[in-house]
């Protein structure tokens, strides 16, 4: 898909998965709502992934205060499936762009303008957590995944799974059918496909703060299992892409 020429009246929809963030969700949602007020017609889509704390109540209160907020409450499926569900909903909208971010507050809305201004250069723009404040085991997993992506796909991706990305809606719609059903980290696969299309991913540095609230979801054995799962999914994806290429020859 060729680069889209942006217009001054373009709008975007923010896809934000949420799970048990009662300690910080009000502050985070208010900050994003404040940013969206500067972009008339844009929207904040929050997917409540079966939160069991007071997150749902807080979100409903905020929705009453900010008409730009839309909430989808769903059964708990995990981060990856929730993001994918959000993307499916986003491509049904009339917005020009889809922006994905997380609800943990580690990357602030202050870094969004730099991403938004770069949309004239690409239909797929990634942030890059230059000074990433995550536990060591997460950084190790990211390093292993980056090496696998290079070996399997020949793509240098600085931060393939960064939850701070802007994608043209029509381009995203063209990519989603290529993502294998139920993958652990759909954002990684989207980044691989964009690199495969030779798009300029930008890799714009964003400030990454240490997580102050909530609990680490991937630790010890669970983290190792997730890492093994992603590795298997990447290998399978490489095989499926090779088969797809063969069919189009």
Buried (B, 14 or more C-beta within 10 A) or exposed (E): BEBBEBEEEBBBBBBBBBBBBBBBBBEBBEEBBEBBEEBEBBBBBBBBBBBEBBBBEBBEEBBEEBEBBBBBBBEEBBBBBBBBBBBEBBBEBEBBBBBBBBBBBBBBBEBBEBBBEBBEEBBBBBBBBEEBEBBEBBEEBBEEBBEBBEEBBEBEBBBBBBBBBBBBBBBBBBBBEBBEEEBBBBBBBBBBBBBBEEBBBBBBBBBBBEBEBBEEEBEEEEBEEBBEEBBEBBEEBBEEBEEEEEEEE
